[in-house]
Amino acid sequence: MKKIAFYTLGCKVNQVETEQLKEEFIHRGYEIVDFTDEADVYLINTCTVTHVSDRKSRAVIRRAARHSHALVVVTGCMAQVAAKELVGIEGIDLIVSNLDKENVADIIEELDPEQEKPVIIERLTDKDRKLRPVLYSQLHERTRAFVKIQDGCESGCSYCIVPRARGPVRSKLPEHVLQEIEQLLTLGYREIVLTGIHTGFYGKDLENWDLFRLLDKILTEIGGDYRLRLSSLEPLEVSQELMDLIADNSRMCRHFHIPLQSGSNDILKEMNRRYSREYYHDLLQGIAARIPSVALTTDVMVGFPGEDEKDFQDTYDLIDSLPFMDLHVFPYSRRPGTRAASITPQISPQEKQARSQKLLNLAQRKHDDFIASQIGQELTLLVEKQTGEQEYTGLSDNYIEVSFQSPQDLRGELVRIKLVKTGTGLLTTR
């Protein structure tokens, strides 16, 4: 039996796609092994959203290339936009574009061993690419299952290379989304996360479909004891009807991840983000008022070209004014080929680091305040793992990691708990 090892960098979508590839190789008789083990094939699913992502991708590729006997395969976003750069890394046998990623098993089996290496595969165009359903035969690594409902992005943010790496919006047919969810529930998953490169744009390329209609169809047609969680949504994609749907349906997780990127109107304009700090503020306050105990999380970028102290303070003040549960802070990374790459002045690494730390400190305070506000609340918890004798951890619908004790093995179950105190972990009573 041939052995294959995977390494995934970057976003949730990349991680989902790797799980899909694992399923495909299992069907073909491969054994999945750890990346540190000996394998016949090493497959690296790369990311290129920042220069750090590029560096990590190259480092992992070089690790795999030490296994001179093995086939080293590189796919993902870096393979899509920087294939010529990857050619210079010794030891790569095959480079497969993002668009061809889901066909990588066929490509490997058809590979001519006599071909000059590396072989670069870029067969499909955006127009050829259709999202197909993925049906799993077994549980994978996570307690929560991820369903990729769309791919691609057309927002045109000035700092972002993703449209080049992923192409235009392509949505999975609603019947295929439902088919995947039903099959995952049959396998025993109790939480389904709907994800994509631009999740809120679901249905843009389909007639009379959007994210709200898809959610309504899922909740109406699929019964049972499960819950749905949405991945990231852009501010302009959160409608009142979507808020109402989440507020009024107990299967929907009370969690919105809505990227801010900047709290400065001047910087938002340079980023081509198409909303104002005032719009963002009112949106999140509206969500918090409509959905009690909702977890609000966000992405924020520091050090965008031209960001001065006032711009940064505007960002800090806006975040401080809102009931966030958590922040993901990213220093701006210059990506060649994007409009922002030519904007001046570029901010020094030292200043980016200083601003990042200020926001990280604020994020910790926001997180602590949110957790404290939940003491005494009853929460629905998906039990994820056992951490000790009769000790378990799980994730609440509003994104709180909780520890509790139980004489029963409850892994994979949805349970009701009451949050009673905080400490090194979150301790609860059932």
VENFENKA-V403469 format. One record per residue. N is the residue number from 1. RES is the residue in three letters. PHI is phi as a letter, one per 40 degrees, with the letter a starting at -180 (999 if undefined). Layout:
n = (N/N)
res = (RES/RES)
phi = (PHI/PHI)
//
This chain:
n = (1/2/3/4/5/6/7/8/9/10/11/12/13/14/15/16/17/18/19/20/21/22/23/24/25/26/27/28/29/30/31/32/33/34/35/36/37/38/39/40/41/42/43/44/45/46/47/48/49/50/51/52/53/54/55/56/57/58/59/60/61/62/63/64/65/66/67/68/69/70/71/72/73/74/75/76/77/78/79/80/81/82/83/84/85/86/87/88/89/90/91/92/93/94/95/96/97/98/99/100/101/102/103/104/105/106/107/108/109/110/111/112/113/114/115/116/117/118/119/120/121/122/123/124/125/126/127/128/129/130/131/132/133/134/135/136/137/138/139/140/141/142/143/144/145/146/147/148/149/150/151/152/153/154/155/156/157/158/159/160/161/162/163/164/165/166/167/168/169/170/171/172/173/174/175/176/177/178/179/180/181/182/183/184/185/186/187/188/189/190/191/192/193/194/195/196/197/198/199/200/201/202/203/204/205/206/207/208/209/210/211/212/213/214/215/216/217/218/219/220/221/222/223/224/225/226/227/228/229/230/231/232/233/234/235/236/237/238/239/240/241/242/243/244/245/246/247/248/249/250/251/252/253/254/255/256/257/258/259/260/261/262/263/264/265/266/267/268/269/270/271/272/273/274/275/276/277/278/279/280/281/282/283/284/285/286/287/288/289/290/291/292/293/294/295/296/297/298/299/300/301/302/303/304/305/306/307/308/309/310/311/312/313/314/315/316/317/318/319/320/321/322/323/324/325/326/327/328/329/330/331/332/333/334/335/336/337/338/339/340/341/342/343/344/345/346/347/348/349/350/351/352/353/354/355/356/357/358/359/360/361/362/363/364/365/366/367/368/369/370/371/372/373/374/375/376/377/378/379/380/381/382/383/384/385/386/387/388/389/390/391/392/393/394/395/396/397/398/399/400/401/402/403/404/405/406/407/408/409/410/411/412/413/414/415/416/417/418/419/420/421/422/423/424/425/426/427/428/429/430)
res = (MET/LYS/LYS/ILE/ALA/PHE/TYR/THR/LEU/GLY/CYS/LYS/VAL/ASN/GLN/VAL/GLU/THR/GLU/GLN/LEU/LYS/GLU/GLU/PHE/ILE/HIS/ARG/GLY/TYR/GLU/ILE/VAL/ASP/PHE/THR/ASP/GLU/ALA/ASP/VAL/TYR/LEU/ILE/ASN/THR/CYS/THR/VAL/THR/HIS/VAL/SER/ASP/ARG/LYS/SER/ARG/ALA/VAL/ILE/ARG/ARG/ALA/ALA/ARG/HIS/SER/HIS/ALA/LEU/VAL/VAL/VAL/THR/GLY/CYS/MET/ALA/GLN/VAL/ALA/ALA/LYS/GLU/LEU/VAL/GLY/ILE/GLU/GLY/ILE/ASP/LEU/ILE/VAL/SER/ASN/LEU/ASP/LYS/GLU/ASN/VAL/ALA/ASP/ILE/ILE/GLU/GLU/LEU/ASP/PRO/GLU/GLN/GLU/LYS/PRO/VAL/ILE/ILE/GLU/ARG/LEU/THR/ASP/LYS/ASP/ARG/LYS/LEU/ARG/PRO/VAL/LEU/TYR/SER/GLN/LEU/HIS/GLU/ARG/THR/ARG/ALA/PHE/VAL/LYS/ILE/GLN/ASP/GLY/CYS/GLU/SER/GLY/CYS/SER/TYR/CYS/ILE/VAL/PRO/ARG/ALA/ARG/GLY/PRO/VAL/ARG/SER/LYS/LEU/PRO/GLU/HIS/VAL/LEU/GLN/GLU/ILE/GLU/GLN/LEU/LEU/THR/LEU/GLY/TYR/ARG/GLU/ILE/VAL/LEU/THR/GLY/ILE/HIS/THR/GLY/PHE/TYR/GLY/LYS/ASP/LEU/GLU/ASN/TRP/ASP/LEU/PHE/ARG/LEU/LEU/ASP/LYS/ILE/LEU/THR/GLU/ILE/GLY/GLY/ASP/TYR/ARG/LEU/ARG/LEU/SER/SER/LEU/GLU/PRO/LEU/GLU/VAL/SER/GLN/GLU/LEU/MET/ASP/LEU/ILE/ALA/ASP/ASN/SER/ARG/MET/CYS/ARG/HIS/PHE/HIS/ILE/PRO/LEU/GLN/SER/GLY/SER/ASN/ASP/ILE/LEU/LYS/GLU/MET/ASN/ARG/ARG/TYR/SER/ARG/GLU/TYR/TYR/HIS/ASP/LEU/LEU/GLN/GLY/ILE/ALA/ALA/ARG/ILE/PRO/SER/VAL/ALA/LEU/THR/THR/ASP/VAL/MET/VAL/GLY/PHE/PRO/GLY/GLU/ASP/GLU/LYS/ASP/PHE/GLN/ASP/THR/TYR/ASP/LEU/ILE/ASP/SER/LEU/PRO/PHE/MET/ASP/LEU/HIS/VAL/PHE/PRO/TYR/SER/ARG/ARG/PRO/GLY/THR/ARG/ALA/ALA/SER/ILE/THR/PRO/GLN/ILE/SER/PRO/GLN/GLU/LYS/GLN/ALA/ARG/SER/GLN/LYS/LEU/LEU/ASN/LEU/ALA/GLN/ARG/LYS/HIS/ASP/ASP/PHE/ILE/ALA/SER/GLN/ILE/GLY/GLN/GLU/LEU/THR/LEU/LEU/VAL/GLU/LYS/GLN/THR/GLY/GLU/GLN/GLU/TYR/THR/GLY/LEU/SER/ASP/ASN/TYR/ILE/GLU/VAL/SER/PHE/GLN/SER/PRO/GLN/ASP/LEU/ARG/GLY/GLU/LEU/VAL/ARG/ILE/LYS/LEU/VAL/LYS/THR/GLY/THR/GLY/LEU/LEU/THR/THR/ARG)
phi = (999/c/b/b/b/b/b/b/b/g/c/d/c/d/c/c/c/c/c/c/c/d/d/c/c/d/d/c/g/c/c/c/b/c/c/c/c/c/a/c/b/b/b/b/c/c/b/b/c/b/c/c/d/d/c/c/c/c/c/c/d/c/c/c/c/c/c/c/c/c/c/b/b/b/b/g/c/c/c/c/b/b/d/c/c/c/d/c/c/c/h/c/c/a/b/b/c/d/c/c/d/c/b/c/c/c/c/c/c/c/c/c/c/c/c/c/b/c/c/b/b/a/c/c/b/d/c/c/c/b/c/b/c/b/b/c/b/a/c/b/c/b/c/c/b/b/b/c/c/a/b/g/a/b/c/g/c/c/c/b/c/d/d/c/c/b/g/c/c/b/b/c/d/d/c/c/c/c/c/c/c/d/c/c/c/c/c/h/c/b/b/b/b/c/b/a/c/a/d/c/c/d/g/d/c/b/c/g/b/a/c/d/c/c/c/c/c/d/c/c/c/b/c/h/c/a/b/b/b/c/c/d/b/c/d/c/b/c/c/c/c/c/d/c/c/c/c/c/b/c/c/c/c/c/a/b/b/b/d/c/g/a/b/b/c/c/c/d/c/c/c/g/c/g/a/b/c/c/c/c/d/c/c/c/c/c/c/c/c/c/b/d/g/c/c/b/b/a/b/b/b/b/g/d/d/g/c/c/c/c/d/c/c/d/c/d/c/c/c/c/c/b/c/c/c/a/b/b/b/b/c/d/b/c/b/d/g/c/c/c/c/b/c/b/c/c/c/c/d/c/c/d/c/c/c/d/c/c/c/c/c/c/d/c/c/c/c/c/c/c/c/c/c/c/c/g/c/c/b/c/b/c/c/b/a/c/b/a/c/g/b/b/b/a/b/c/c/c/g/b/c/b/b/a/b/a/c/c/c/b/d/g/b/c/b/c/b/b/c/b/a/b/a/c/b/c/b/b/b/c)
//
